[in-house]
Amino acid sequence: MSGITTHVLDLKSGLPARAVAVRLEIQRGERGWTSLGDRVTDDDGRVRDFIAPGTRIDPGLYRLTFRTGEYFRAQGTAAFHPEVVVSFEIADPSRHHHVPLLLSPFGYTTYRGS
């Protein structure tokens, strides 16, 4: 498992949100945001492989961008947020960082997971 993972739960259906496109980026100073990978949540609503096992994670500012509008449109559901951007800081790269997203068509919640 990589040092950065996510899990998206659809509060409207009460089920994992599968097939949500997610991008992971890191802030690289003057170069701006650099993409570390684009993934799609699996059948359990998870992305477990943003970073290959054994790859070093740098301390710094990261962000996950969830394409929530596309996800809800595919279900025929109107949604307020076309995307959800979650920024977070990694101070200790030796620890695992899990960023869950609880999602509904008109709101969301996130937190530091385990």
QUIPEGI-V674725 format. One record per backbone hydrogen bond with DSSP energy under -0.5 kcal/mol. CO is the residue of the C=O (numbers start at 0). NH is the residue of the N-H. If there is no record, write none. Layout:
co,nh
CO,NH
CO,NH
//
This chain:
co,nh
2,96
3,49
4,98
5,46
6,8
6,100
7,16
8,10
8,102
9,13
9,14
14,9
15,17
16,19
18,20
19,40
20,66
21,38
22,64
23,35
23,36
24,62
25,27
25,33
27,30
28,31
31,27
33,25
36,23
38,21
40,18
41,44
44,7
45,41
46,5
47,1
51,54
59,89
60,26
61,87
62,24
63,65
63,85
64,22
65,67
65,83
66,70
67,71
68,72
69,73
70,74
71,74
71,76
72,75
79,81
81,68
81,69
83,65
83,85
84,86
85,63
87,61
88,90
89,59
90,92
91,94
95,97
96,4
97,99
97,112
98,6
99,110
100,8
100,102
101,108
102,10
102,11
103,106
104,79
104,80
106,103
108,101
110,99
110,112
112,97
//
